[in-house]
């Protein structure tokens, strides 16, 4: 750090402040728009939550657990049914959109838009979506076989795994696709 007597130069922190401002701005705007989207369907589940739940039921069916997805009339949830009973309720927060907003906010805040970024974002969103489907599928099995661990696995374990995937994608992006730009530009 450059010290001017006892003063610290703000210029040293300008790139970090700019990054954080862009990240927070994109995140806030993204979440605001997402909130408008979700509430537009209240009290029914939004289409993304429904779609993710249907896909999870399809994955379970392919895995030998014939399941269906059914929207509730009075809550913003879609249930996964198996064997004639409701096994898991999927809420709007389980669609993965909020995690996707965080992912995109970081990438866009980190650097300028580029052709590489325009293919990396959809690739990352697809990977996050697939991991989210795996997460909900595993929660289905936890709800059947390890019901006592449902809260922990839902709230902490599988959520942490999803965020670790996002972190790995960020690191991959920074090291593989932006390292040269940072060094040379």
Backbone as JSON Lines, residues from 0, in Angstrom:
{"i":0,"aa":"X","n":[0.82,-1.18,0.0],"ca":[0.0,0.0,0.0],"c":[0.87,1.25,0.0]}
{"i":1,"aa":"X","n":[0.42,2.21,-0.72],"ca":[1.11,3.49,-0.7],"c":[0.6,4.31,0.47]}
{"i":2,"aa":"X","n":[1.52,4.76,1.26],"ca":[1.15,5.6,2.38],"c":[1.59,7.02,2.1]}
{"i":3,"aa":"X","n":[0.69,7.93,2.29],"ca":[0.99,9.35,2.17],"c":[1.0,9.9,3.6]}
{"i":4,"aa":"X","n":[2.11,9.71,4.24],"ca":[2.15,10.03,5.67],"c":[1.34,8.96,6.38]}
{"i":5,"aa":"X","n":[0.26,9.37,7.0],"ca":[-0.66,8.43,7.66],"c":[-1.88,8.14,6.8]}
{"i":6,"aa":"X","n":[-1.91,8.66,5.59],"ca":[-3.07,8.5,4.72],"c":[-2.84,7.37,3.73]}
{"i":7,"aa":"X","n":[-3.9,6.67,3.41],"ca":[-3.86,5.61,2.4],"c":[-4.51,6.15,1.13]}
{"i":8,"aa":"X","n":[-3.88,5.92,0.02],"ca":[-4.39,6.39,-1.25],"c":[-5.6,5.56,-1.68]}
{"i":9,"aa":"X","n":[-6.7,6.24,-1.97],"ca":[-7.93,5.57,-2.4],"c":[-7.76,4.95,-3.78]}
{"i":10,"aa":"X","n":[-6.8,5.45,-4.57],"ca":[-6.58,4.93,-5.91],"c":[-6.2,3.45,-5.88]}
{"i":11,"aa":"X","n":[-5.56,3.02,-4.82],"ca":[-5.18,1.61,-4.7],"c":[-6.4,0.71,-4.64]}
{"i":12,"aa":"X","n":[-7.48,1.21,-4.09],"ca":[-8.67,0.4,-3.89],"c":[-9.72,0.6,-4.98]}
{"i":13,"aa":"X","n":[-9.46,1.46,-5.93],"ca":[-10.44,1.76,-6.97],"c":[-10.9,0.52,-7.72]}
{"i":14,"aa":"X","n":[-10.0,-0.37,-8.18],"ca":[-10.48,-1.57,-8.88],"c":[-11.37,-2.45,-8.01]}
{"i":15,"aa":"X","n":[-11.02,-2.59,-6.74],"ca":[-11.81,-3.42,-5.84],"c":[-13.17,-2.78,-5.57]}
{"i":16,"aa":"X","n":[-13.18,-1.49,-5.36],"ca":[-14.44,-0.78,-5.12],"c":[-15.32,-0.86,-6.36]}
{"i":17,"aa":"X","n":[-14.72,-0.71,-7.52],"ca":[-15.47,-0.8,-8.78],"c":[-16.07,-2.2,-8.94]}
{"i":18,"aa":"X","n":[-15.27,-3.24,-8.7],"ca":[-15.76,-4.62,-8.79],"c":[-16.91,-4.84,-7.82]}
{"i":19,"aa":"X","n":[-16.72,-4.47,-6.55],"ca":[-17.76,-4.69,-5.55],"c":[-19.03,-3.92,-5.87]}
{"i":20,"aa":"X","n":[-18.89,-2.7,-6.37],"ca":[-20.05,-1.9,-6.74],"c":[-20.83,-2.55,-7.87]}
{"i":21,"aa":"X","n":[-20.1,-3.0,-8.9],"ca":[-20.76,-3.68,-10.01],"c":[-21.43,-4.97,-9.55]}
{"i":22,"aa":"X","n":[-20.71,-5.76,-8.75],"ca":[-21.25,-7.03,-8.27],"c":[-22.53,-6.8,-7.47]}
{"i":23,"aa":"X","n":[-22.48,-5.92,-6.49],"ca":[-23.64,-5.66,-5.64],"c":[-24.78,-5.08,-6.47]}
{"i":24,"aa":"X","n":[-24.47,-4.17,-7.39],"ca":[-25.5,-3.59,-8.25],"c":[-26.21,-4.64,-9.1]}
{"i":25,"aa":"X","n":[-25.42,-5.49,-9.74],"ca":[-26.0,-6.54,-10.58],"c":[-26.8,-7.51,-9.73]}
{"i":26,"aa":"X","n":[-26.27,-7.87,-8.57],"ca":[-26.96,-8.8,-7.67],"c":[-28.29,-8.21,-7.18]}
{"i":27,"aa":"X","n":[-28.28,-6.96,-6.76],"ca":[-29.5,-6.32,-6.26],"c":[-30.54,-6.21,-7.38]}
{"i":28,"aa":"X","n":[-30.14,-5.74,-8.54],"ca":[-31.07,-5.62,-9.67],"c":[-31.6,-7.01,-10.07]}
{"i":29,"aa":"X","n":[-30.7,-7.99,-10.15],"ca":[-31.11,-9.36,-10.5],"c":[-32.11,-9.92,-9.51]}
{"i":30,"aa":"X","n":[-31.85,-9.72,-8.22],"ca":[-32.78,-10.23,-7.2],"c":[-34.1,-9.46,-7.19]}
{"i":31,"aa":"X","n":[-34.04,-8.18,-7.46],"ca":[-35.28,-7.39,-7.56],"c":[-36.15,-7.91,-8.69]}
{"i":32,"aa":"X","n":[-35.53,-8.11,-9.86],"ca":[-36.28,-8.64,-11.01],"c":[-36.79,-10.05,-10.74]}
{"i":33,"aa":"X","n":[-35.98,-10.86,-10.09],"ca":[-36.39,-12.21,-9.72],"c":[-37.58,-12.16,-8.75]}
{"i":34,"aa":"X","n":[-37.53,-11.25,-7.8],"ca":[-38.64,-11.09,-6.86],"c":[-39.93,-10.7,-7.57]}
{"i":35,"aa":"X","n":[-39.83,-9.79,-8.53],"ca":[-41.01,-9.41,-9.33],"c":[-41.55,-10.62,-10.1]}
{"i":36,"aa":"X","n":[-40.64,-11.39,-10.67],"ca":[-41.01,-12.58,-11.43],"c":[-41.76,-13.58,-10.55]}
{"i":37,"aa":"X","n":[-41.21,-13.88,-9.38],"ca":[-41.8,-14.87,-8.48],"c":[-43.16,-14.39,-7.97]}
{"i":38,"aa":"X","n":[-43.25,-13.14,-7.56],"ca":[-44.5,-12.64,-7.0],"c":[-45.59,-12.49,-8.06]}
{"i":39,"aa":"X","n":[-45.22,-12.41,-9.31],"ca":[-46.21,-12.31,-10.39],"c":[-47.06,-13.59,-10.47]}
{"i":40,"aa":"X","n":[-46.57,-14.69,-9.95],"ca":[-47.28,-15.96,-10.02],"c":[-47.93,-16.35,-8.69]}
{"i":41,"aa":"X","n":[-47.71,-15.54,-7.65],"ca":[-48.24,-15.84,-6.32],"c":[-49.74,-16.01,-6.36]}
{"i":42,"aa":"X","n":[-50.34,-16.98,-5.73],"ca":[-49.78,-17.94,-4.79],"c":[-49.3,-19.23,-5.46]}
{"i":43,"aa":"X","n":[-49.31,-19.3,-6.76],"ca":[-48.86,-20.5,-7.47],"c":[-47.34,-20.49,-7.6]}
{"i":44,"aa":"X","n":[-46.74,-21.63,-7.87],"ca":[-45.29,-21.66,-8.12],"c":[-44.97,-21.02,-9.47]}
{"i":45,"aa":"X","n":[-43.81,-20.41,-9.56],"ca":[-43.38,-19.8,-10.82],"c":[-43.01,-20.9,-11.81]}
{"i":46,"aa":"X","n":[-43.0,-20.6,-13.1],"ca":[-42.7,-21.61,-14.12],"c":[-41.33,-22.27,-13.97]}
{"i":47,"aa":"X","n":[-40.32,-21.53,-13.51],"ca":[-38.99,-22.12,-13.36],"c":[-38.98,-23.18,-12.27]}
{"i":48,"aa":"X","n":[-39.62,-22.89,-11.15],"ca":[-39.72,-23.87,-10.06],"c":[-40.46,-25.11,-10.54]}
{"i":49,"aa":"X","n":[-41.55,-24.9,-11.26],"ca":[-42.32,-26.02,-11.81],"c":[-41.44,-26.84,-12.76]}
{"i":50,"aa":"X","n":[-40.73,-26.17,-13.65],"ca":[-39.9,-26.84,-14.65],"c":[-38.79,-27.65,-14.0]}
{"i":51,"aa":"X","n":[-38.12,-27.06,-13.01],"ca":[-37.04,-27.77,-12.3],"c":[-37.6,-29.0,-11.59]}
{"i":52,"aa":"X","n":[-38.78,-28.87,-11.0],"ca":[-39.38,-30.0,-10.29],"c":[-39.8,-31.1,-11.26]}
{"i":53,"aa":"X","n":[-40.36,-30.73,-12.4],"ca":[-40.71,-31.72,-13.42],"c":[-39.46,-32.45,-13.9]}
{"i":54,"aa":"X","n":[-38.39,-31.7,-14.13],"ca":[-37.14,-32.33,-14.57],"c":[-36.6,-33.28,-13.5]}
{"i":55,"aa":"X","n":[-36.69,-32.88,-12.24],"ca":[-36.24,-33.75,-11.15],"c":[-37.08,-35.03,-11.11]}
{"i":56,"aa":"X","n":[-38.38,-34.89,-11.25],"ca":[-39.25,-36.07,-11.29],"c":[-38.88,-36.96,-12.47]}
{"i":57,"aa":"X","n":[-38.52,-36.37,-13.59],"ca":[-38.08,-37.15,-14.76],"c":[-36.77,-37.89,-14.46]}
{"i":58,"aa":"X","n":[-35.83,-37.21,-13.8],"ca":[-34.57,-37.86,-13.41],"c":[-34.85,-39.04,-12.48]}
{"i":59,"aa":"X","n":[-35.7,-38.83,-11.5],"ca":[-36.06,-39.9,-10.56],"c":[-36.71,-41.08,-11.29]}
{"i":60,"aa":"X","n":[-37.57,-40.78,-12.25],"ca":[-38.24,-41.83,-13.02],"c":[-37.22,-42.64,-13.81]}
{"i":61,"aa":"X","n":[-36.27,-41.95,-14.45],"ca":[-35.21,-42.63,-15.2],"c":[-34.37,-43.51,-14.27]}
{"i":62,"aa":"X","n":[-34.2,-43.07,-13.03],"ca":[-33.41,-43.82,-12.04],"c":[-34.21,-44.95,-11.4]}
{"i":63,"aa":"X","n":[-35.44,-45.17,-11.85],"ca":[-36.23,-46.27,-11.32],"c":[-37.21,-45.9,-10.22]}
{"i":64,"aa":"X","n":[-37.39,-44.61,-9.99],"ca":[-38.32,-44.13,-8.98],"c":[-39.41,-43.33,-9.69]}
{"i":65,"aa":"X","n":[-40.41,-44.01,-10.28],"ca":[-41.43,-43.3,-11.07],"c":[-42.12,-42.2,-10.25]}
{"i":66,"aa":"X","n":[-41.85,-40.98,-10.62],"ca":[-42.32,-39.82,-9.86],"c":[-43.05,-38.85,-10.77]}
{"i":67,"aa":"X","n":[-43.86,-38.02,-10.14],"ca":[-44.56,-36.96,-10.86],"c":[-44.38,-35.65,-10.1]}
{"i":68,"aa":"X","n":[-44.6,-34.57,-10.81],"ca":[-44.55,-33.23,-10.21],"c":[-45.95,-32.65,-10.24]}
{"i":69,"aa":"X","n":[-46.34,-32.04,-9.13],"ca":[-47.69,-31.48,-9.03],"c":[-47.63,-30.15,-8.29]}
{"i":70,"aa":"X","n":[-48.17,-29.1,-8.92],"ca":[-48.22,-27.79,-8.28],"c":[-49.27,-27.8,-7.16]}
{"i":71,"aa":"X","n":[-48.98,-27.06,-6.09],"ca":[-49.98,-26.86,-5.05],"c":[-50.79,-25.63,-5.41]}
{"i":72,"aa":"X","n":[-52.03,-25.6,-4.96],"ca":[-52.91,-24.48,-5.3],"c":[-52.74,-23.29,-4.38]}
{"i":73,"aa":"X","n":[-52.34,-23.54,-3.14],"ca":[-52.33,-22.47,-2.16],"c":[-50.94,-22.03,-1.72]}
{"i":74,"aa":"X","n":[-49.9,-22.65,-2.27],"ca":[-48.52,-22.3,-1.93],"c":[-47.69,-22.22,-3.2]}
{"i":75,"aa":"X","n":[-46.58,-21.5,-3.11],"ca":[-45.68,-21.38,-4.26],"c":[-44.72,-22.57,-4.28]}
{"i":76,"aa":"X","n":[-45.27,-23.78,-4.31],"ca":[-44.46,-24.99,-4.32],"c":[-44.97,-25.98,-5.35]}
{"i":77,"aa":"X","n":[-44.07,-26.83,-5.79],"ca":[-44.42,-27.96,-6.63],"c":[-43.94,-29.2,-5.9]}
{"i":78,"aa":"X","n":[-44.82,-30.16,-5.74],"ca":[-44.49,-31.38,-5.0],"c":[-43.98,-32.46,-5.94]}
{"i":79,"aa":"X","n":[-43.08,-33.27,-5.41],"ca":[-42.67,-34.48,-6.11],"c":[-43.39,-35.62,-5.42]}
{"i":80,"aa":"X","n":[-44.17,-36.34,-6.2],"ca":[-44.95,-37.46,-5.69],"c":[-44.33,-38.78,-6.13]}
{"i":81,"aa":"X","n":[-44.38,-39.73,-5.22],"ca":[-43.88,-41.07,-5.51],"c":[-44.71,-42.07,-4.7]}
{"i":82,"aa":"X","n":[-45.12,-43.13,-5.35],"ca":[-45.88,-44.16,-4.65],"c":[-47.18,-43.66,-4.07]}
{"i":83,"aa":"X","n":[-47.81,-42.71,-4.72],"ca":[-49.09,-42.2,-4.27],"c":[-49.04,-41.19,-3.14]}
{"i":84,"aa":"X","n":[-47.83,-40.73,-2.78],"ca":[-47.75,-39.73,-1.72],"c":[-46.73,-38.65,-2.06]}
{"i":85,"aa":"X","n":[-46.92,-37.51,-1.44],"ca":[-46.01,-36.38,-1.64],"c":[-44.74,-36.63,-0.82]}
{"i":86,"aa":"X","n":[-43.6,-36.58,-1.49],"ca":[-42.32,-36.86,-0.83],"c":[-41.55,-35.57,-0.55]}
{"i":87,"aa":"X","n":[-41.59,-34.64,-1.48],"ca":[-40.76,-33.44,-1.36],"c":[-41.51,-32.25,-1.94]}
{"i":88,"aa":"X","n":[-41.46,-31.11,-1.25],"ca":[-42.03,-29.87,-1.77],"c":[-40.88,-28.98,-2.22]}
{"i":89,"aa":"X","n":[-40.94,-28.53,-3.45],"ca":[-39.9,-27.69,-4.02],"c":[-40.43,-26.25,-4.07]}
{"i":90,"aa":"X","n":[-39.77,-25.37,-3.32],"ca":[-40.16,-23.96,-3.24],"c":[-39.41,-23.16,-4.29]}
{"i":91,"aa":"X","n":[-39.83,-21.9,-4.47],"ca":[-39.2,-21.06,-5.5],"c":[-37.71,-20.89,-5.29]}
{"i":92,"aa":"X","n":[-37.24,-20.88,-4.09],"ca":[-35.81,-20.72,-3.85],"c":[-34.98,-21.91,-4.31]}
{"i":93,"aa":"X","n":[-35.64,-23.03,-4.56],"ca":[-34.94,-24.24,-4.97],"c":[-34.71,-24.32,-6.48]}
{"i":94,"aa":"X","n":[-35.18,-23.34,-7.21],"ca":[-35.05,-23.37,-8.67],"c":[-33.62,-23.14,-9.13]}
{"i":95,"aa":"X","n":[-32.79,-22.56,-8.27],"ca":[-31.4,-22.29,-8.62],"c":[-31.18,-20.9,-9.21]}
{"i":96,"aa":"X","n":[-32.23,-20.15,-9.41],"ca":[-32.09,-18.84,-10.06],"c":[-31.22,-17.89,-9.23]}
{"i":97,"aa":"X","n":[-31.41,-17.89,-7.91],"ca":[-30.62,-16.97,-7.09],"c":[-29.13,-17.29,-7.18]}
{"i":98,"aa":"X","n":[-28.79,-18.56,-7.19],"ca":[-27.38,-18.96,-7.33],"c":[-26.87,-18.52,-8.7]}
{"i":99,"aa":"X","n":[-27.7,-18.64,-9.72],"ca":[-27.31,-18.23,-11.07],"c":[-27.08,-16.72,-11.13]}
{"i":100,"aa":"X","n":[-27.9,-15.96,-10.41],"ca":[-27.72,-14.5,-10.37],"c":[-26.37,-14.16,-9.76]}
{"i":101,"aa":"X","n":[-26.01,-14.83,-8.67],"ca":[-24.72,-14.59,-8.03],"c":[-23.58,-14.94,-8.99]}
{"i":102,"aa":"X","n":[-23.7,-16.06,-9.68],"ca":[-22.69,-16.5,-10.64],"c":[-22.48,-15.45,-11.73]}
{"i":103,"aa":"X","n":[-23.56,-15.01,-12.34],"ca":[-23.48,-14.03,-13.43],"c":[-22.97,-12.68,-12.92]}
{"i":104,"aa":"X","n":[-23.44,-12.26,-11.74],"ca":[-23.01,-10.97,-11.18],"c":[-21.49,-10.94,-11.01]}
{"i":105,"aa":"X","n":[-20.92,-12.02,-10.51],"ca":[-19.46,-12.06,-10.34],"c":[-18.76,-11.95,-11.69]}
{"i":106,"aa":"X","n":[-19.17,-12.75,-12.66],"ca":[-18.49,-12.76,-13.95],"c":[-18.57,-11.41,-14.66]}
{"i":107,"aa":"X","n":[-19.75,-10.82,-14.65],"ca":[-19.91,-9.53,-15.33],"c":[-19.16,-8.44,-14.57]}
{"i":108,"aa":"X","n":[-19.16,-8.5,-13.25],"ca":[-18.45,-7.49,-12.45],"c":[-16.94,-7.63,-12.58]}
{"i":109,"aa":"X","n":[-16.47,-8.85,-12.82],"ca":[-15.03,-9.1,-12.84],"c":[-14.33,-8.49,-14.04]}
{"i":110,"aa":"X","n":[-15.02,-8.46,-15.16],"ca":[-14.34,-7.94,-16.33],"c":[-15.31,-7.52,-17.42]}
{"i":111,"aa":"X","n":[-14.78,-7.04,-18.51],"ca":[-15.64,-6.58,-19.59],"c":[-16.31,-7.76,-20.3]}
{"i":112,"aa":"X","n":[-17.42,-7.46,-20.96],"ca":[-18.08,-8.48,-21.76],"c":[-17.17,-8.87,-22.92]}
{"i":113,"aa":"X","n":[-17.12,-10.16,-23.19],"ca":[-16.29,-10.66,-24.28],"c":[-16.98,-11.88,-24.89]}
{"i":114,"aa":"X","n":[-16.48,-12.31,-26.03],"ca":[-17.03,-13.51,-26.66],"c":[-16.87,-14.72,-25.75]}
{"i":115,"aa":"X","n":[-15.74,-14.81,-25.08],"ca":[-15.49,-15.92,-24.17],"c":[-16.5,-15.91,-23.03]}
{"i":116,"aa":"X","n":[-16.76,-14.74,-22.48],"ca":[-17.73,-14.62,-21.4],"c":[-19.12,-15.01,-21.88]}
{"i":117,"aa":"X","n":[-19.45,-14.67,-23.1],"ca":[-20.79,-14.96,-23.63],"c":[-21.03,-16.45,-23.85]}
{"i":118,"aa":"X","n":[-19.99,-17.26,-23.96],"ca":[-20.21,-18.71,-23.99],"c":[-20.0,-19.33,-22.62]}
{"i":119,"aa":"X","n":[-19.17,-18.7,-21.77],"ca":[-18.91,-19.25,-20.45],"c":[-20.13,-19.11,-19.53]}
{"i":120,"aa":"X","n":[-20.85,-18.0,-19.63],"ca":[-22.04,-17.82,-18.79],"c":[-23.07,-18.91,-19.03]}
{"i":121,"aa":"X","n":[-23.49,-19.18,-20.29],"ca":[-24.46,-20.26,-20.48],"c":[-23.93,-21.63,-20.04]}
{"i":122,"aa":"X","n":[-22.65,-21.89,-20.27],"ca":[-22.07,-23.15,-19.81],"c":[-22.16,-23.25,-18.29]}
{"i":123,"aa":"X","n":[-21.8,-22.2,-17.59],"ca":[-21.88,-22.19,-16.13],"c":[-23.31,-22.34,-15.64]}
{"i":124,"aa":"X","n":[-24.25,-21.65,-16.29],"ca":[-25.66,-21.76,-15.91],"c":[-26.16,-23.19,-16.09]}
{"i":125,"aa":"X","n":[-25.75,-23.84,-17.18],"ca":[-26.13,-25.23,-17.41],"c":[-25.57,-26.14,-16.32]}
{"i":126,"aa":"X","n":[-24.3,-25.95,-15.98],"ca":[-23.69,-26.77,-14.92],"c":[-24.37,-26.54,-13.57]}
{"i":127,"aa":"X","n":[-24.68,-25.3,-13.26],"ca":[-25.39,-25.0,-12.01],"c":[-26.76,-25.67,-12.02]}
{"i":128,"aa":"X","n":[-27.45,-25.59,-13.14],"ca":[-28.78,-26.22,-13.26],"c":[-28.69,-27.73,-13.05]}
{"i":129,"aa":"X","n":[-27.72,-28.37,-13.68],"ca":[-27.56,-29.82,-13.54],"c":[-27.22,-30.2,-12.09]}
{"i":130,"aa":"X","n":[-26.37,-29.4,-11.46],"ca":[-26.04,-29.65,-10.05],"c":[-27.26,-29.44,-9.16]}
{"i":131,"aa":"X","n":[-28.09,-28.48,-9.49],"ca":[-29.29,-28.25,-8.73],"c":[-30.28,-29.41,-8.87]}
{"i":132,"aa":"X","n":[-30.38,-29.95,-10.09],"ca":[-31.23,-31.14,-10.29],"c":[-30.71,-32.31,-9.46]}
{"i":133,"aa":"X","n":[-29.41,-32.48,-9.44],"ca":[-28.81,-33.55,-8.63],"c":[-29.09,-33.3,-7.15]}
{"i":134,"aa":"X","n":[-29.0,-32.05,-6.72],"ca":[-29.26,-31.69,-5.32],"c":[-30.69,-32.05,-4.92]}
{"i":135,"aa":"X","n":[-31.66,-31.67,-5.75],"ca":[-33.07,-31.95,-5.42],"c":[-33.33,-33.46,-5.47]}
{"i":136,"aa":"X","n":[-32.71,-34.14,-6.43],"ca":[-32.86,-35.61,-6.51],"c":[-32.33,-36.26,-5.24]}
{"i":137,"aa":"X","n":[-31.17,-35.83,-4.78],"ca":[-30.6,-36.38,-3.55],"c":[-31.44,-36.02,-2.33]}
{"i":138,"aa":"X","n":[-32.03,-34.83,-2.31],"ca":[-32.92,-34.46,-1.21],"c":[-34.16,-35.35,-1.19]}
{"i":139,"aa":"X","n":[-34.63,-35.75,-2.35],"ca":[-35.75,-36.7,-2.43],"c":[-35.39,-37.98,-1.69]}
{"i":140,"aa":"X","n":[-34.2,-38.52,-1.96],"ca":[-33.78,-39.75,-1.3],"c":[-33.52,-39.55,0.19]}
{"i":141,"aa":"X","n":[-32.98,-38.4,0.53],"ca":[-32.78,-38.1,1.96],"c":[-34.13,-38.07,2.66]}
{"i":142,"aa":"X","n":[-35.14,-37.47,2.02],"ca":[-36.45,-37.36,2.66],"c":[-37.1,-38.73,2.86]}
{"i":143,"aa":"X","n":[-36.7,-39.72,2.08],"ca":[-37.24,-41.07,2.25],"c":[-36.42,-41.87,3.25]}
{"i":144,"aa":"X","n":[-35.1,-41.86,3.11],"ca":[-34.24,-42.76,3.89],"c":[-33.59,-42.13,5.12]}
{"i":145,"aa":"X","n":[-33.38,-40.83,5.11],"ca":[-32.67,-40.17,6.21],"c":[-33.43,-38.92,6.66]}
{"i":146,"aa":"X","n":[-34.7,-39.08,6.9],"ca":[-35.57,-37.94,7.19],"c":[-35.04,-37.05,8.32]}
{"i":147,"aa":"X","n":[-34.39,-37.64,9.31],"ca":[-33.84,-36.86,10.42],"c":[-32.73,-35.9,9.97]}
{"i":148,"aa":"X","n":[-32.15,-36.17,8.83],"ca":[-31.05,-35.33,8.33],"c":[-31.51,-34.36,7.24]}
{"i":149,"aa":"X","n":[-32.79,-34.29,7.01],"ca":[-33.32,-33.45,5.92],"c":[-32.95,-31.98,6.11]}
{"i":150,"aa":"X","n":[-33.17,-31.45,7.29],"ca":[-32.88,-30.03,7.51],"c":[-31.41,-29.72,7.25]}
{"i":151,"aa":"X","n":[-30.53,-30.51,7.84],"ca":[-29.09,-30.26,7.68],"c":[-28.66,-30.38,6.23]}
{"i":152,"aa":"X","n":[-29.09,-31.47,5.56],"ca":[-28.64,-31.67,4.17],"c":[-29.21,-30.6,3.25]}
{"i":153,"aa":"X","n":[-30.45,-30.18,3.49],"ca":[-31.05,-29.15,2.64],"c":[-30.44,-27.79,2.92]}
{"i":154,"aa":"X","n":[-30.39,-27.43,4.17],"ca":[-29.96,-26.07,4.55],"c":[-28.47,-25.85,4.37]}
{"i":155,"aa":"X","n":[-27.66,-26.87,4.68],"ca":[-26.22,-26.67,4.7],"c":[-25.45,-27.51,3.68]}
{"i":156,"aa":"X","n":[-25.59,-28.82,3.75],"ca":[-24.72,-29.7,2.99],"c":[-24.84,-29.53,1.48]}
{"i":157,"aa":"X","n":[-26.04,-29.76,0.93],"ca":[-26.19,-29.66,-0.52],"c":[-26.11,-28.21,-1.01]}
{"i":158,"aa":"X","n":[-26.52,-27.27,-0.19],"ca":[-26.38,-25.87,-0.55],"c":[-24.91,-25.49,-0.65]}
{"i":159,"aa":"X","n":[-24.12,-25.96,0.3],"ca":[-22.67,-25.69,0.27],"c":[-22.05,-26.3,-0.98]}
{"i":160,"aa":"X","n":[-22.44,-27.51,-1.32],"ca":[-21.89,-28.15,-2.53],"c":[-22.21,-27.31,-3.76]}
{"i":161,"aa":"X","n":[-23.43,-26.8,-3.86],"ca":[-23.82,-25.96,-5.0],"c":[-22.96,-24.7,-5.07]}
{"i":162,"aa":"X","n":[-22.72,-24.07,-3.92],"ca":[-21.89,-22.86,-3.91],"c":[-20.41,-23.18,-4.17]}
{"i":163,"aa":"X","n":[-19.96,-24.34,-3.78],"ca":[-18.59,-24.76,-4.1],"c":[-18.44,-24.9,-5.61]}
{"i":164,"aa":"X","n":[-19.45,-25.45,-6.27],"ca":[-19.41,-25.56,-7.73],"c":[-19.32,-24.17,-8.36]}
{"i":165,"aa":"X","n":[-20.1,-23.23,-7.86],"ca":[-20.05,-21.86,-8.37],"c":[-18.66,-21.27,-8.14]}
{"i":166,"aa":"X","n":[-18.1,-21.48,-6.96],"ca":[-16.76,-20.98,-6.66],"c":[-15.73,-21.57,-7.61]}
{"i":167,"aa":"X","n":[-15.82,-22.87,-7.88],"ca":[-14.89,-23.52,-8.81],"c":[-15.03,-22.93,-10.21]}
{"i":168,"aa":"X","n":[-16.25,-22.66,-10.63],"ca":[-16.46,-22.02,-11.94],"c":[-15.83,-20.63,-11.96]}
{"i":169,"aa":"X","n":[-15.98,-19.88,-10.88],"ca":[-15.36,-18.55,-10.81],"c":[-13.84,-18.65,-10.91]}
{"i":170,"aa":"X","n":[-13.26,-19.55,-10.13],"ca":[-11.8,-19.72,-10.14],"c":[-11.34,-20.14,-11.54]}
{"i":171,"aa":"X","n":[-12.07,-21.05,-12.14],"ca":[-11.74,-21.5,-13.5],"c":[-11.77,-20.31,-14.45]}
{"i":172,"aa":"X","n":[-12.81,-19.49,-14.33],"ca":[-12.93,-18.31,-15.19],"c":[-11.74,-17.36,-14.99]}
{"i":173,"aa":"X","n":[-11.45,-17.06,-13.74],"ca":[-10.38,-16.1,-13.45],"c":[-9.03,-16.63,-13.91]}
{"i":174,"aa":"X","n":[-8.73,-17.88,-13.59],"ca":[-7.41,-18.44,-13.93],"c":[-7.26,-18.75,-15.41]}
{"i":175,"aa":"X","n":[-8.25,-19.33,-16.01],"ca":[-8.12,-19.81,-17.39],"c":[-8.39,-18.72,-18.43]}
{"i":176,"aa":"X","n":[-9.37,-17.88,-18.17],"ca":[-9.81,-16.97,-19.22],"c":[-9.49,-15.5,-18.99]}
{"i":177,"aa":"X","n":[-9.1,-15.13,-17.78],"ca":[-8.81,-13.72,-17.55],"c":[-7.4,-13.48,-17.05]}
{"i":178,"aa":"X","n":[-6.66,-14.51,-16.72],"ca":[-5.3,-14.34,-16.16],"c":[-4.41,-13.56,-17.11]}
{"i":179,"aa":"X","n":[-4.45,-13.89,-18.4],"ca":[-3.6,-13.19,-19.37],"c":[-3.97,-11.72,-19.49]}
{"i":180,"aa":"X","n":[-5.27,-11.45,-19.43],"ca":[-5.73,-10.05,-19.55],"c":[-5.28,-9.24,-18.34]}
{"i":181,"aa":"X","n":[-5.3,-9.87,-17.16],"ca":[-4.89,-9.15,-15.95],"c":[-3.4,-8.83,-15.99]}
{"i":182,"aa":"X","n":[-2.59,-9.79,-16.44],"ca":[-1.16,-9.61,-16.47],"c":[-0.76,-8.61,-17.54]}
{"i":183,"aa":"X","n":[-1.38,-8.72,-18.72],"ca":[-0.95,-7.88,-19.84],"c":[-1.75,-6.58,-19.93]}
{"i":184,"aa":"X","n":[-2.91,-6.54,-19.35],"ca":[-3.71,-5.34,-19.59],"c":[-4.12,-4.71,-18.35]}
